[in-house]
């Protein structure tokens, strides 16, 4: 399984049975080095929440690739109202797809989508993603504050790879993310959601240096094989 980071919170997963992308904010993402047309054929688009810098190109990609959007129920309903295929879920719930299992975890943040007319649409609760694919477990925390239930994830699941936001201001910053990394006990921790905007500028190398060999900075377009 090949896992590629494309800046901000964008993660592409090329697994044995499907290609998935998480939070495909590509157009307008200065950290992203690809264009939407550069992506492989997508089967599923997973969204942590409804903010525009996470939904990104999801609707256009879903239409182009005939892909299924997986999201919290309210956001999935909104996608379906646009004529797109979507699978709605809720926080704490899991579902066994043909490629593996998706479970939505807690995330402490907000969630709304601003459409082309400037209308703000409620898109349910924000979440993180716990994925079990090809015998590996991946945790994408989404946009979140530090919260103590992250300890339960580390206690209950053998997490191979965790994507944790470090940007501060909108999410937890590096100090809290270090605690999160300790709690989730992932074999490898990759920082996300930083340096896209001035207000979330951080030093990912400094963050990873404090993870005792368990952290890895991925440049945009760089991959990990699991």
N, C-alpha and C positions, 0 to 999 in steps of 0.2 A: 504494500500500500504506500502510495506517494502522497505526502501532505505538503502543500506549498502555501507560503504566506505571501500575500500581495498588498501589504501595507494596511494601516488602520486596523480593522478587525476582520479583514477578508482572508478566508482560509479555503483553499481548494483541496478536496480529498478525492484522489483517484483510487478507488477500491476495486476488488475483484469483480463485483457484480454491478457497480454503479459509480458514476461521477457525481459528487456533491459539492456545492459551494455554500459557504456560510457568510452571511452579511455582505453581499456583493456590491459594495460601494466602490465602483471602478471609475465611472465618468465623474470628473470633478475631484477625484482623490489624487492629490499631488504626490502621494507616496507610492501610488500604483504605477508600475512600469509597463503594463499591458493595456490593451483596449478590449472591450467586450467581445469583439470578433476573434480575438486571439485565444479565447477559451476553448477547451475541448467540448464535445457534446455533453451537455448536462442532463442528468436524470432527475435530480432533486436540488431544490434551493431552500436552505434552512435559514430562518430568520430568528435572531434573539429577541428583537423588539422592533417597534415601528418607526423609530427616528430615521429621518431621511439619509443620514450618513451610515445607516446600516441596511435599510431596504435598498438604497442605491438603485442599481439597474435590474433589480429582481423581476419586476413586472415585464419589462422588455425581454429579458432573458428567458423567462418562463414561456412567453409567447413564441419566441424564436425557436427554442429547443423542445417545445411541448413538454416542459419539465413540470414537476409537481412542487408547489411551494408548501413547505412544512413550517407552521407558525402557530403561535397562540391563537385560540379560536377566533377572537375578534379580528385579528389581522388576517387570518385565513379567510374569514367571511368577506372582508374587504377585497381581497384578491379574487375571490370567486365572483364578486359583484362586477369585476372587470372582465369576466368570462374566462378566467384562468383556472387551472386545476390546482386545488389546495387541499391539504390535510390539516385540520384544526386539532390542537391539543391544548392542554392546560398544565399549569405548574404542578409538578409532582407526578404527572402522568407519563407513561411510557408506551411505546408501540413498536411492534416487531415488523419492520419493513423487509422487503426482499433482500436488501443489502446488509441489514443488521438492525440494531435496536437504537431508538432515539428516546431519551427521557429529558423532560424539561425540569431544570432545577430552579431554586430561588435566585433572584437577582434583585438588588435594591437600587432602583433607578426610576425613570419615567418611561412612557411609551405613547407616542402619538405620531401621526403622519401628516405632513403639510402637503396638500395636493397642488396641482398646477394653478389653481385659482386662489391659493393662499388660505384655503379652508383647513383648519386643524381637525383631524379625525382621530377619535379615541381608538387605540389599537390594543386594549387589554393590558395585562401585566407584562413587565419585562421578564426575561428568563435567561438562564444559562443552558447549555446543552451538554448532556452526558451521552456519548456515543460509544456503542460497542460494535466494532466492525472488524471483520477478518481476524478475530481473536485478540484484538487490541482495544483499549479503552482510552478515549480522548475526551477531555473536558474543555469546553470553550465557555468561559465565565460570562461572556457578553459584557455589557456595561454594568458595573456593580460597585457598591461599597463593600468593604470587608464586613463579613457577618459570621457569627460563631458556628452556624450550621455547616460551614465549609469543613469543619473538623469531621463531621459525619461522613462526608464524601471520602475523606482520606481513610477513615476507619472501615467503611463498608465496601469500597471499590479499590481495585488495584489499577491505579491510573497510570498509563504509560506516558501520556503527553498532555500537558495543560497549557492553555493559552489564557494569560491573565493580563488585564488592563493595568497600566502603570501611569497613565497620563495625568492623574490628579484633576482637580477642578470639577469635571463631570463624573469621574469614577475614583476608585481608590488610587492613591499615589504610590510611589515606590516603597515607602516604609510599610504601608498596610499590605501591599502586594507581597512583600517578603514574608509577612505573617501568613497570608493566604497560601503561599507556596509551601510553607512549613506544615500547614494544616492539611492540605490536599495530598501531600506526600507523592506527588507525581515524579516519575523517573526523570522526566525532562520538562522544564518550564520555559515557555517562550513568551516574552513580553509583547503586548499589543496595545493598540489605542494610545499612541504617543506620536508627537512631532507632526501630526497632520495639520494642526492649527497652532498658532503661537501660544495660546493659553494652555496647551497640553504638551509643551516641549519638555522632554526628559532625556536622560542619558541611559540608554538601555544597557550599555556595556558596564557601567557602574552598578546597575541593578543586578545583572547576571553575575558579576564578580563576587557578590555576597551570597550566592546560592550553593557554595561548596561543590562546584562541579556539576550541579544538576540543571543549570540554566544554559540556554543557547539563544543568542541573538540571531534572528533570521532576517537578512536583507530582503527587501521586496523582490519577489520572484525566486527566492531560495527555498529549497525543499528539504524534508526529512523523510527517510524511508523507514517504515515501521514493519 
